[in-house]
């Protein structure tokens, strides 16, 4: 049972990865797609953080009596990934606002219908 509990973080990671990917693919609302992207990014964070912490490990400061150290590199990489994720989300929200101003909707189907209608009227010379 303890070996199964050791893989719990990976099960949560896989669940979040699949849920985020499903939301990105299945939803037509641009805001919902960005929420799915955020969930997907969180699963990647967990994938890197989970093996970075060792049970019984200490900070990598050499001291007498400590022989097991945790690797700080995954935590540093995840901090960078979080900053990139926030910037990506901010850009996505700004684009969603701009798309809403231009098309009056953030639903992917309605935006594509308007684009197809505009392309058809330009072909007819209108």
C-alpha positions as CSV (number, residue, x, y, z in Angstrom):
1,X,0.0,0.0,0.0
2,X,2.9,2.4,0.7
3,X,4.2,2.0,-2.9
4,X,0.8,2.9,-4.2
5,X,0.7,6.0,-2.0
6,X,4.1,7.0,-3.5
7,X,2.5,7.3,-6.9
8,X,-0.4,9.5,-5.7
9,X,1.2,12.7,-7.0
10,X,1.7,11.1,-10.4
11,X,-1.9,10.1,-10.5
12,X,-3.0,13.6,-9.7
13,X,-0.6,14.9,-12.3
14,X,-2.1,12.7,-15.0
15,X,-5.6,13.6,-14.0
16,X,-4.9,17.3,-14.2
17,X,-3.1,16.8,-17.5
18,X,-6.0,15.0,-19.1
19,X,-8.6,17.4,-17.6
20,X,-6.7,20.4,-18.9
21,X,-6.2,19.0,-22.3
22,X,-9.8,18.0,-22.6
23,X,-11.0,21.5,-21.6
24,X,-8.6,23.0,-24.3
25,X,-9.9,20.7,-27.0
26,X,-13.6,20.4,-26.1
27,X,-14.6,23.9,-25.2
28,X,-15.2,26.7,-27.7
29,X,-15.1,29.6,-25.2
30,X,-11.7,31.3,-25.3
31,X,-11.7,32.0,-21.5
32,X,-12.5,28.4,-20.8
33,X,-9.6,27.4,-23.0
34,X,-7.3,29.6,-21.0
35,X,-8.5,28.0,-17.8
36,X,-7.8,24.6,-19.3
37,X,-4.3,25.8,-20.3
38,X,-3.8,26.9,-16.7
39,X,-4.8,23.5,-15.4
40,X,-2.5,21.8,-17.9
41,X,0.4,24.0,-16.8
42,X,-0.3,23.1,-13.2
43,X,0.1,19.4,-14.1
44,X,3.5,20.1,-15.6
45,X,4.5,22.0,-12.4
46,X,3.5,19.0,-10.3
47,X,5.4,16.6,-12.7
48,X,8.6,18.5,-12.0
49,X,8.1,19.2,-8.2
50,X,7.1,15.6,-7.2
51,X,10.5,14.0,-7.7
52,X,12.3,17.1,-6.4
53,X,11.5,16.5,-2.8
54,X,13.1,13.4,-1.1
55,X,11.6,12.0,2.1
56,X,14.1,12.8,4.8
57,X,16.0,15.1,2.6
58,X,17.2,18.5,3.8
59,X,18.2,21.7,2.0
60,X,21.5,21.3,0.1
61,X,23.7,22.8,2.8
62,X,26.5,20.5,3.7
63,X,26.4,19.9,7.5
64,X,27.5,17.1,9.7
65,X,24.8,14.5,10.3
66,X,23.0,15.0,7.0
67,X,23.5,12.6,4.1
68,X,20.3,13.0,2.0
69,X,19.7,16.3,0.2
70,X,16.8,17.5,-1.9
71,X,17.5,18.9,-5.3
72,X,16.6,22.6,-5.5
73,X,16.8,22.8,-9.3
74,X,13.2,21.7,-10.0
75,X,11.9,24.3,-7.6
76,X,13.9,27.0,-9.3
77,X,12.7,25.9,-12.8
78,X,9.1,25.8,-11.6
79,X,9.4,29.4,-10.3
80,X,10.5,30.4,-13.8
81,X,7.7,28.4,-15.4
82,X,5.1,30.0,-13.1
83,X,6.2,33.5,-14.3
84,X,6.0,32.4,-17.9
85,X,2.6,30.9,-17.3
86,X,1.3,34.1,-15.7
87,X,2.6,36.1,-18.7
88,X,1.0,33.7,-21.1
89,X,-2.3,33.9,-19.3
90,X,-2.1,37.7,-19.3
91,X,-1.5,37.8,-23.0
92,X,-4.3,35.3,-23.6
93,X,-6.7,37.4,-21.6
94,X,-5.6,40.6,-23.5
95,X,-6.2,38.8,-26.8
96,X,-9.6,37.6,-25.6
97,X,-10.6,41.2,-24.8
98,X,-9.4,42.4,-28.2
99,X,-11.2,39.6,-30.0
100,X,-14.4,40.4,-28.0
101,X,-14.1,44.1,-29.1
102,X,-13.6,43.1,-32.7
103,X,-16.2,40.3,-33.0
104,X,-18.6,40.8,-30.1
105,X,-18.1,37.3,-28.8
106,X,-15.5,35.0,-27.4
107,X,-17.1,31.8,-28.7
108,X,-14.9,30.2,-31.3
109,X,-17.8,29.0,-33.5
110,X,-19.3,32.5,-33.7
111,X,-15.9,34.1,-34.5
112,X,-15.3,31.5,-37.3
113,X,-18.9,32.2,-38.7
114,X,-18.2,35.9,-38.9
115,X,-14.9,35.3,-40.6
116,X,-16.4,33.0,-43.1
117,X,-19.3,35.5,-43.8
118,X,-16.7,38.3,-44.2
119,X,-14.6,36.2,-46.6
120,X,-17.7,35.3,-48.6
121,X,-18.8,38.9,-49.0
122,X,-15.3,39.9,-50.2
123,X,-15.3,37.2,-52.8
124,X,-18.7,38.4,-54.1
125,X,-17.3,41.9,-54.4
126,X,-19.3,43.4,-51.5
